[in-house]
Amino acid sequence: ATHVLVLRDDGDHEVAGILDIERSTSKSTANLATLKRQKSEFSMQMGNLKSKQLLFLGDFVDRGMASVEVILYVLALKVLFTKHVHLLRGNHELEKINAVYGFQGACEQLFGDERGDRVWWMVSRVFDDLPLAAVLDGKIFCAHGGIPRMPATGADDRMALLADQEAWRRFRDGPSQVAALKDPAFRRHAEVFEDLLWADPAEPERGLNDKGFRWNDVR
């Protein structure tokens, strides 16, 4: 797995849709029905998925009453169309988040406590390997959250950090991920990691610093 996915729109395999399940539904809406409607709408426009590509922007769970069904549905699409369906990680693909906001409980409700916890743990390991961002044709940057903040001092180090494959391996699985987030040596990696998953647009765009960012007081 890689933490930055590079996609090419080469005509034969165009990127036909960038889908954000979270922003097309709410906690009171049946997210599985929303996903199925999206698939139906795109099917009519796209024709054969084998000649197209779909990019999902994360938050497959905790966004409605069908977390388990949605993630299994999307993973099935990935298995069936491995080179054509791409999944990014959102902030709800973190254990510490979906253990609180519903996904773990949904697994236990469907499969029982012991087996449900096992299903939740195994899906969480899949989440650990999801890319954090995607770049389309070298022009369009895609992430569940937003563009990472600039460093407090010094030159822009974001591209160098994103290219550091060895360091990002620490952020893959739960225990080492938590350790890396707390390790001062990986403070900048942690900032980039968190911004890719958590950052929000600044609306209205006021109170920004000279680098175009401000503290996210909503999260």
PEURWO-V116742 format. One record per residue. RES is the residue in one small letter. BURIAL is I if it has 9 or more other ideal C-beta (glycine too) atoms within 8 Angstrom, else O. Layout:
# PEURWO-V116742
{{RES & BURIAL} {RES & BURIAL}}
This chain:
# PEURWO-V116742
{{a & O} {t & O} {h & I} {v & I} {l & I} {v & O} {l & I} {r & O} {d & I} {d & O} {g & O} {d & O} {h & I} {e & I} {v & I} {a & I} {g & I} {i & O} {l & I} {d & I} {i & I} {e & I} {r & O} {s & O} {t & I} {s & O} {k & O} {s & O} {t & I} {a & I} {n & I} {l & I} {a & O} {t & I} {l & I} {k & O} {r & O} {q & I} {k & O} {s & O} {e & O} {f & I} {s & I} {m & O} {q & O} {m & I} {g & O} {n & O} {l & I} {k & O} {s & O} {k & I} {q & I} {l & I} {l & I} {f & I} {l & I} {g & I} {d & I} {f & I} {v & I} {d & I} {r & I} {g & I} {m & O} {a & I} {s & I} {v & I} {e & O} {v & I} {i & I} {l & O} {y & I} {v & I} {l & I} {a & O} {l & I} {k & I} {v & O} {l & O} {f & I} {t & O} {k & O} {h & I} {v & I} {h & I} {l & I} {l & I} {r & I} {g & I} {n & I} {h & I} {e & I} {l & I} {e & O} {k & O} {i & I} {n & I} {a & I} {v & O} {y & O} {g & I} {f & I} {q & I} {g & O} {a & I} {c & I} {e & I} {q & O} {l & O} {f & I} {g & O} {d & O} {e & O} {r & O} {g & I} {d & I} {r & I} {v & I} {w & I} {w & O} {m & O} {v & I} {s & I} {r & I} {v & I} {f & I} {d & I} {d & O} {l & I} {p & I} {l & I} {a & I} {a & I} {v & I} {l & I} {d & O} {g & O} {k & O} {i & O} {f & O} {c & I} {a & I} {h & I} {g & I} {g & I} {i & O} {p & I} {r & I} {m & O} {p & I} {a & O} {t & O} {g & O} {a & O} {d & O} {d & I} {r & I} {m & O} {a & O} {l & I} {l & I} {a & O} {d & I} {q & O} {e & O} {a & I} {w & I} {r & O} {r & I} {f & I} {r & I} {d & O} {g & O} {p & O} {s & I} {q & I} {v & I} {a & I} {a & I} {l & I} {k & O} {d & I} {p & O} {a & O} {f & I} {r & O} {r & I} {h & I} {a & I} {e & I} {v & I} {f & I} {e & I} {d & I} {l & I} {l & I} {w & I} {a & I} {d & I} {p & O} {a & I} {e & O} {p & O} {e & O} {r & O} {g & O} {l & I} {n & O} {d & O} {k & O} {g & O} {f & O} {r & O} {w & O} {n & O} {d & O} {v & O} {r & O}}
